[in-house]
Amino acid sequence: MRIALIRREFITHLDGVNRFIALLGEGLRILGHEVEIISWCYRGVDRERLEKWFKEIHGLDISIPIHVLRKEPCEGDSWVRIAIDWLFKGSRIIKNNDFDVALVNGVIPLRFKPKIAINHGITLEPTKLYLLAAKELYKHYDKVICVSYKCREDFRNFLGINCEVIPLPMKLDFYRPSNIDEREDLVVHIGTRPVKNPHISIEAIKTLRVKGNNVKLIVIGSPLDAPKIEGIEYQYGLTENQKNELLCKAKALILPSSYEAFSYAVLEAMACGTPVVVSNAVPEEVVINNFNGIRVDSFNPEDYSNAMEKLLTDEEMWLKLSKNGLEFVKQFNYIEIAKKYANLVSKHL
């Protein structure tokens, strides 16, 4: 099958949606399908290097062809401009390249069938206009997929639409877990957008250090306007290999997010055998309290500091969470997830 994997906005964003596209694309190509990516635009990377950069940044073994609607780098993401481009330019590219199906991450106006929408989460505070537009657009899709049961519940509550759940794909042989005695006194926070609440992680680690725990925090994500603080480092523009090296030598991941539909960062930490301390915004289907992680029912930095202190000083707990996380994440093998999408697509051709 010829499959178009669509990124509604920027294929150069270092986020979970593009991680999903990269792994699903490689998984489907390994299964023998012709997969190409179509994105509205890009920035920060030369167009001629885009495919090579995408392969390297996501740690892929296979290059995936990439089409972009905008030939020059873009700034901003006006929804009206994006929608018009997809309706005309995007539809034309899909038809001219003889794709059998379009897998659309998010929802866009597209004059093509069959098309399947993949929903990665609802906007935190959706406006009435957003909900009306989304509901109308989804009517024109042959199938809607959600990446988690929490996402499906949000989808029903906000849009009154049912979706099938297929979880996120993980390339498990990409990770190299370390024993506890080989690890550094290091905690990792991933994501600098406001919804990820990096300030909570920073305050929690500052409190830990005041208590005498010489742990260091590394914040991974887009550049953050934050003061220099002893014991806090910021890492930007890391490849998947570099990020995973940090995760696999850390003693914990901290993720006090305000919203998560699922969470690649949590799955990646588990694949490293690294215990996680998360907010209750992370779905319980991902993190089961005191089984494969610790859940914190607040956004108070002191509560995260206390949870982290307990984890870092209780080796028996650390080993239990690490072992259970490694076992839990096996169900997300990217080839098996790709098979689920291939089977789904074949039903709509």
C-alpha positions as CSV (number, residue, x, y, z in Angstrom):
1,M,0.0,0.0,0.0
2,R,1.0,3.6,-0.6
3,I,0.4,5.5,2.6
4,A,0.6,9.2,3.2
5,L,1.5,10.1,6.8
6,I,0.4,13.7,7.4
7,R,1.7,16.3,9.9
8,R,-0.8,19.1,10.0
9,E,1.8,21.8,10.8
10,F,5.6,21.5,11.2
11,I,7.5,18.3,10.6
12,T,10.5,19.9,12.3
13,H,8.9,20.2,15.7
14,L,10.6,18.0,18.3
15,D,7.5,16.6,19.8
16,G,5.5,13.4,20.4
17,V,3.5,13.8,17.2
18,N,6.6,13.8,15.0
19,R,8.1,11.0,17.1
20,F,4.9,9.0,16.4
21,I,5.1,9.8,12.6
22,A,8.8,8.7,12.5
23,L,8.3,5.4,14.3
24,L,5.0,4.5,12.6
25,G,6.5,5.4,9.2
26,E,9.5,3.2,9.7
27,G,7.4,0.3,11.1
28,L,5.1,0.4,8.1
29,R,8.0,0.5,5.6
30,I,9.6,-2.5,7.4
31,L,6.3,-4.3,6.8
32,G,6.7,-3.6,3.1
33,H,4.4,-0.6,2.6
34,E,5.4,2.6,0.7
35,V,5.2,5.4,3.2
36,E,5.8,9.0,2.6
37,I,5.4,12.0,4.9
38,I,3.5,15.2,4.0
39,S,3.8,18.3,6.2
40,W,2.5,21.8,5.9
41,C,5.9,23.4,6.5
42,Y,9.3,23.2,8.2
43,R,11.8,25.6,9.9
44,G,15.3,25.5,11.3
45,V,16.5,22.9,8.7
46,D,17.5,23.3,5.1
47,R,14.9,21.8,2.7
48,E,17.5,19.6,1.0
49,R,18.6,18.2,4.3
50,L,15.1,17.6,5.7
51,E,14.9,13.8,5.1
52,K,18.4,13.2,6.4
53,W,17.8,15.4,9.4
54,F,14.5,13.7,10.2
55,K,16.1,10.2,10.0
56,E,19.0,11.3,12.3
57,I,17.0,13.3,14.9
58,H,14.6,10.4,15.4
59,G,17.2,7.6,15.3
60,L,15.6,5.8,12.3
61,D,17.3,3.1,10.2
62,I,15.3,3.9,7.1
63,S,14.9,7.3,5.3
64,I,11.3,8.3,4.7
65,P,10.5,10.7,1.8
66,I,9.0,14.0,2.9
67,H,6.8,16.4,1.0
68,V,6.1,20.0,2.2
69,L,3.2,22.2,1.0
70,R,5.3,25.3,1.6
71,K,8.6,25.4,-0.3
72,E,10.2,28.0,2.0
73,P,10.5,27.9,5.8
74,C,7.5,29.3,7.7
75,E,7.0,31.3,10.8
76,G,3.7,31.3,12.7
77,D,0.9,28.8,12.3
78,S,-2.3,30.5,11.2
79,W,-5.0,27.9,11.2
80,V,-6.9,29.6,8.3
81,R,-3.7,29.6,6.1
82,I,-2.9,26.0,7.0
83,A,-6.5,24.8,6.3
84,I,-6.6,26.5,2.9
85,D,-3.2,25.1,1.9
86,W,-4.3,21.5,2.9
87,L,-7.6,21.8,1.1
88,F,-6.0,22.8,-2.2
89,K,-2.2,22.0,-2.2
90,G,-2.3,19.1,0.1
91,S,-5.2,17.3,-1.7
92,R,-3.4,17.8,-5.0
93,I,-0.1,16.3,-3.7
94,I,-1.9,13.2,-2.3
95,K,-3.8,12.6,-5.6
96,N,-0.8,13.3,-7.8
97,N,1.4,10.8,-5.9
98,D,-1.2,8.0,-6.1
99,F,-1.5,7.4,-2.4
100,D,-4.0,4.7,-1.4
101,V,-4.8,6.2,2.0
102,A,-4.0,9.3,4.2
103,L,-3.2,8.9,7.9
104,V,-3.8,12.4,9.2
105,N,-2.3,13.5,12.6
106,G,-4.9,15.9,13.9
107,V,-7.7,17.0,11.5
108,I,-7.5,19.0,8.3
109,P,-9.9,19.8,5.3
110,L,-8.8,17.3,2.7
111,R,-10.4,16.4,-0.7
112,F,-9.3,12.8,-0.6
113,K,-10.6,9.4,0.5
114,P,-10.0,7.2,2.3
115,K,-8.5,9.2,5.1
116,I,-8.1,8.3,8.8
117,A,-7.6,10.8,11.6
118,I,-5.3,10.2,14.5
119,N,-6.0,12.2,17.5
120,H,-3.1,12.9,20.0
121,G,-5.1,14.9,22.5
122,I,-7.6,17.8,22.9
123,T,-6.5,21.4,23.4
124,L,-6.5,22.2,27.1
125,E,-9.3,24.9,26.9
126,P,-10.9,24.4,23.5
127,T,-13.1,27.3,22.3
128,K,-16.6,26.9,20.9
129,L,-15.4,27.8,17.4
130,Y,-12.6,25.2,17.7
131,L,-15.0,22.5,18.7
132,L,-17.5,23.3,16.0
133,A,-14.9,23.3,13.3
134,A,-13.3,20.1,14.5
135,K,-16.6,18.3,14.8
136,E,-17.5,19.3,11.2
137,L,-14.1,18.2,9.8
138,Y,-14.2,14.8,11.5
139,K,-17.5,14.0,9.8
140,H,-15.6,13.7,6.6
141,Y,-13.1,11.1,7.8
142,D,-13.6,7.3,7.3
143,K,-12.2,6.5,10.8
144,V,-10.8,8.2,13.9
145,I,-8.1,6.8,16.0
146,C,-7.1,8.0,19.5
147,V,-3.7,7.2,21.1
148,S,-5.1,6.4,24.5
149,Y,-8.3,5.7,26.4
150,K,-8.0,9.1,28.2
151,C,-7.9,10.7,24.7
152,R,-11.0,8.7,23.7
153,E,-12.9,9.9,26.8
154,D,-11.9,13.5,26.1
155,F,-12.9,13.1,22.5
156,R,-16.4,11.8,23.5
157,N,-16.9,14.5,26.1
158,F,-15.9,17.4,23.9
159,L,-16.9,16.3,20.4
160,G,-19.4,13.5,20.9
161,I,-17.4,11.3,18.6
162,N,-16.2,7.7,19.1
163,C,-12.7,6.6,18.2
164,E,-10.8,3.4,18.3
165,V,-7.7,3.2,20.5
166,I,-4.3,2.2,19.1
167,P,-1.4,3.2,21.4
168,L,1.9,4.9,20.6
169,P,4.6,2.9,18.9
170,M,8.0,2.4,20.6
171,K,11.3,1.2,19.1
172,L,12.4,-0.8,22.1
173,D,15.8,-2.0,20.9
174,F,16.8,1.7,20.8
175,Y,17.2,1.9,24.6
176,R,20.1,0.7,26.8
177,P,19.0,0.4,30.4
178,S,21.7,0.7,33.1
179,N,21.9,-0.9,36.5
180,I,21.2,1.5,39.5
181,D,24.9,1.5,40.5
182,E,25.9,2.6,37.0
183,R,23.6,5.7,37.0
184,E,24.3,9.3,37.9
185,D,22.5,11.3,40.6
186,L,20.5,12.8,37.8
187,V,16.8,13.6,37.2
188,V,15.4,14.5,33.7
189,H,12.5,16.7,32.8
190,I,11.3,16.6,29.2
191,G,9.3,19.5,27.6
192,T,9.5,23.2,28.0
193,R,6.0,24.3,26.8
194,P,3.9,25.8,29.6
195,V,1.7,22.6,29.8
196,K,4.8,20.7,30.8
197,N,5.4,22.9,33.9
198,P,9.2,22.8,33.9
199,H,9.2,25.4,36.7
200,I,7.7,22.8,39.0
201,S,10.5,20.4,38.3
202,I,13.1,23.1,38.8
203,E,11.6,24.2,42.2
204,A,11.3,20.5,43.3
205,I,15.0,19.8,42.6
206,K,16.1,23.1,44.2
207,T,14.2,21.9,47.4
208,L,15.9,18.5,47.2
209,R,19.3,20.1,47.0
210,V,18.6,22.3,50.0
211,K,17.8,19.2,51.9
212,G,21.3,17.9,51.1
213,N,20.5,15.6,48.2
214,N,23.2,16.4,45.6
215,V,20.9,15.5,42.6
216,K,21.2,17.3,39.3
217,L,18.3,18.2,37.0
218,I,18.5,18.3,33.2
219,V,15.6,20.0,31.4
220,I,15.3,18.9,27.7
221,G,13.2,20.8,25.2
222,S,13.0,24.1,23.3
223,P,15.0,27.0,24.6
224,L,13.7,28.3,28.0
225,D,14.1,31.8,29.3
226,A,15.2,30.8,32.8
227,P,18.0,32.0,35.2
228,K,21.1,30.0,35.8
229,I,20.7,27.9,38.9
230,E,23.3,25.6,40.4
231,G,22.4,21.9,39.7
232,I,20.0,22.8,36.9
233,E,21.1,22.3,33.2
234,Y,19.2,22.9,29.9
235,Q,19.7,20.8,26.8
236,Y,18.2,21.9,23.5
237,G,17.9,20.3,20.1
238,L,19.0,16.8,21.2
239,T,18.7,13.8,18.8
240,E,16.7,10.8,20.1
241,N,20.1,9.0,20.7
242,Q,21.3,11.9,22.9
243,K,18.1,12.2,24.8
244,N,17.9,8.4,25.4
245,E,21.5,8.3,26.7
246,L,20.5,10.9,29.3
247,L,17.3,9.1,30.2
248,C,19.1,5.7,30.6
249,K,21.8,7.1,32.9
250,A,19.3,9.1,35.0
251,K,17.8,7.9,38.2
252,A,14.3,9.4,37.5
253,L,12.1,11.3,35.1
254,I,9.9,14.0,36.5
255,L,6.9,15.1,34.6
256,P,4.4,17.5,36.3
257,S,2.3,18.2,33.2
258,S,-1.0,19.9,33.2
259,Y,-2.2,17.7,30.4
260,E,-1.0,14.5,28.7
261,A,-3.1,12.3,26.3
262,F,-0.5,9.6,26.8
263,S,3.2,10.6,27.1
264,Y,6.1,9.5,25.0
265,A,8.5,10.8,27.6
266,V,7.1,8.4,30.2
267,L,7.3,5.4,27.9
268,E,10.9,6.3,26.9
269,A,11.9,6.5,30.5
270,M,10.3,3.1,31.2
271,A,12.2,1.6,28.2
272,C,15.4,2.8,29.9
273,G,14.3,1.2,33.2
274,T,14.2,4.8,34.7
275,P,11.4,5.3,37.3
276,V,9.0,8.1,36.7
277,V,7.4,10.7,39.0
278,V,4.4,12.3,37.2
279,S,1.3,14.4,37.8
280,N,-2.2,13.0,37.7
281,A,-2.6,14.5,34.2
282,V,-0.6,11.4,32.9
283,P,-3.3,8.7,32.3
284,E,-3.5,5.9,34.8
285,E,-3.4,3.5,31.8
286,V,0.3,4.6,31.5
287,V,1.4,5.1,35.1
288,I,0.0,2.9,37.9
289,N,0.9,4.4,41.2
290,N,3.6,2.5,43.1
291,F,3.7,-0.1,40.4
292,N,5.6,1.4,37.4
293,G,5.8,5.0,38.7
294,I,4.8,7.5,41.3
295,R,1.8,9.7,40.8
296,V,1.5,13.1,42.5
297,D,-1.9,14.6,43.0
298,S,-1.0,18.3,43.0
299,F,1.2,20.9,41.2
300,N,3.0,21.8,44.4
301,P,6.8,21.5,43.9
302,E,7.3,20.3,47.5
303,D,5.1,17.3,46.8
304,Y,7.3,16.3,43.9
305,S,10.4,16.9,45.9
306,N,9.0,14.6,48.6
307,A,8.1,11.9,46.1
308,M,11.5,12.2,44.4
309,E,13.3,12.0,47.8
310,K,11.4,8.8,48.6
311,L,12.3,7.2,45.3
312,L,16.0,8.2,45.4
313,T,16.5,6.9,49.0
314,D,14.5,3.6,48.7
315,E,16.5,1.3,46.5
316,E,13.9,-1.5,46.8
317,M,11.2,0.8,45.5
318,W,13.5,2.1,42.7
319,L,14.2,-1.5,41.6
320,K,10.6,-2.5,41.6
321,L,9.4,0.5,39.6
322,S,12.3,0.1,37.1
323,K,11.6,-3.6,36.6
324,N,7.8,-3.1,36.2
325,G,8.3,-0.2,33.8
326,L,10.6,-2.3,31.6
327,E,8.0,-5.1,31.4
328,F,5.0,-2.7,30.9
329,V,6.5,-0.9,27.9
330,K,7.0,-4.1,25.9
331,Q,3.4,-3.9,24.7
332,F,4.2,-0.8,22.6
333,N,6.6,-2.5,20.1
334,Y,6.5,-0.3,17.0
335,I,6.2,-3.2,14.5
336,E,3.2,-4.6,16.3
337,I,1.6,-1.1,16.3
338,A,2.3,-0.7,12.6
339,K,0.6,-4.0,11.9
340,K,-2.5,-2.7,13.7
341,Y,-2.5,0.4,11.4
342,A,-1.9,-1.7,8.3
343,N,-4.8,-4.0,9.2
344,L,-7.0,-1.0,9.8
345,V,-6.1,0.6,6.5
346,S,-6.7,-2.5,4.5
347,K,-10.4,-2.5,5.8
348,H,-10.9,0.9,4.2
349,L,-9.5,0.3,0.8
